[in-house]
Amino acid sequence: MSDKKSRFWTPSKSKWLLGIPIGGFVFAILGAAAMVAFHVTMEASSTNAFCYSCHVGMDTIVEEYEASPHFSNRHGVKADCADCHISKEFVPKMETKIKAIADIYYQLIGTINMENFEQERLRLAQHVWDEMKANDSRECRSCHEPTRWDLAAAPTRIRVNHQKVLNGEGTCIDCHAGIAHKLPQKQ
């Protein structure tokens, strides 16, 4: 046996090996900064101010929303644009954000503008309704919890229709299309 004590780690004589832990630290900092930037971007692009930046002037989209019970009601609860149009779950949220890039593109090239918005309104609304029907009105249910509905206190028509939803025979958008925006004219 040797008289020397064995060491767990022996410092290297090569100075370039010092770059490995420093590089790892730099990449960790850059990764954290990228995550923060991503989160800030997702939140900023989910605000009413962001939505209004394109939708103000498109007929009366903003005015309709601000006159709806989702903006102003006796309970003082306000649903923002994102509450109805963007999922809270990560993967569906990313799908929506990616699809929204196409909306921005079409607005920039003039496919959708103030002059033709009313003609496009039914098609755009139908697209939203189809998505809501396909995902069982997921965004509605993120605020409206069906298991907390007091159907016994509701009028008969509401009780019957909401019981269908509880039984899986329908979804919110079947009856509540037009709750925050006026229904488009059938062409």
N, C-alpha and C positions, 0 to 999 in steps of 0.2 A: 504494500500500500504506500501511497505517496504521502509525504508530509504536508503537501499543499491541501488546503481545504477546497472541496469542490464547491463551485458556485452555480446557482440556478441559471444565471444569465451572464454571459461574458460580453462586454462591450466590443463592438466591431471596430476595426481599425479603418474601415471604409466610411468616409464621410457621407457618401451618397445614400447609404442606408437610412440616414436620418430623415430623408425625404419621404419615406414610406409612412411613418406616423404623421408627419406634417401634412402630406397629401391627403391622408385619410381624414384628418381633422378639417382641412379645407373643403373636401367633398361633403362632409357631414354638415358643415355650415351652409354650403351652397344648396344642399338638398333641403335643409330646414327653411332656408329663404325661399326656395321654389315652392315648397308646401304652403308657406304663409301667403305668397303671392297668388297661388292657385285659389286658396280659400277666400282671400279678399276679393279676387275677381269674381268668383262664384256668388258671393254675397252681394257685391255691387251690381252685378247684372241680374239680380233678383229683386231689386227695389222698384217701387212705383215710379220713382224719378227716371230710372233707366227705361222702363216700359213706356212712360209718357214721352220720352225723347223721340220715339218714332210714331207712336199712336195718337199724339195730339194732332188734331186736324183731320184725321181719318174719319170723316163724317162726324160722329159724336161718340166714339168709343169711350173716351175718358169721361165725358159728361154722363153717359149712360151708367157707367160703373159708379160714378160718384153720386148718382141719384138712386142707386140700388140699395137693398138692405145689407149687402155685403160691405158697403162703405159706411153707411149711417143707419143705425137702428136703435130701438129702445133699450137694448142691452149694453150698448156702448162697445160692442165687439166689432172690430174691423178686420176684414179679410183683404190682404193685399193681392195684387195681380198674381204674384207667384204662388200664393196659397191655393189658387184654383188652377193655374196653368203649369206649375212646375212641381214635380213630386219631391217629397222630402227624402225618399230613399235614393242612395247614391247612383246606382246604375240607371234607373229610369230618369233621374235628374240629368245625367250626362247625355242620355239619348235625346231628351228634350232640348238641351243646350246645343247639341250638334245639329238637330233639325232646325233650330232657330237661326243658325248661320245661313241656311238657304233663304229664310224669310228676309234677312238683312240684305242678302245678295239681290233678291228679286225687287226689293224696294230701291236699292241703289241703282239698278239698271232701268227702273221705271216700269217693270211689269205690274207692280201694285203701287198705285199712287192715289191721290185725292180724287182725280177725275174718274177713275174706274173702280174705286173701292166698293161702291154699292153693287156693281155688277159682280164683283168677286166675293162679296160678303157671304152669300149663301154657301158657296164652295168652301170658303175658309171656315165658316161656322160648322159645316157638316164634317169637315176634317176633325175639328176639336171634339164634336159630339161622338164621332165614331171612335176616337181614341178613348174618350171617357167611358163609353159603353164597353169597349174591349177590356179596359182595366177595372171594370166594376166601380166606376166613379171613385177611384182611389183617392184623388185629391179632395173630394167632398168629404170622404170618410176620415180624412186626417183631422178635420175639425168637428164634424157631425158624427158622434158615436152612436150607431143604431141601437146598441144594447142599453143605452141610457134614455131612449125615447119613452115618454109616458103616453103610450097609445090609448090608455083608458081615458085620459083627459082630453083626447083629440076628438074633433067632430068625426062622424061616421065615414065620410068620404076619405079623409086623411088617414084615419085608422085602417081602413081597408087597403088603400094604396101602399101605405108604409108596411103593413103586414106582408104584402107581396114582396117587398124588398127584403124583409127579414127572412122570408121563405126562399129567397134566391130566384124569384120569378121576375125580377126587374132590377133596375138600378136608378140612382138619383136623376141622371140626365134624361131618362125617359119622360119625366114629368116637369123637370126644372130647367129645361133648355130655355134660355131667355131670362134667367133670374138676375143676371148682372149686366146683360146687354140686350138690346131689343132684338126680337126675332127678325131675321132677314125676310124680305119679300120673296115669295115663291115666283120663279120665272117661267 
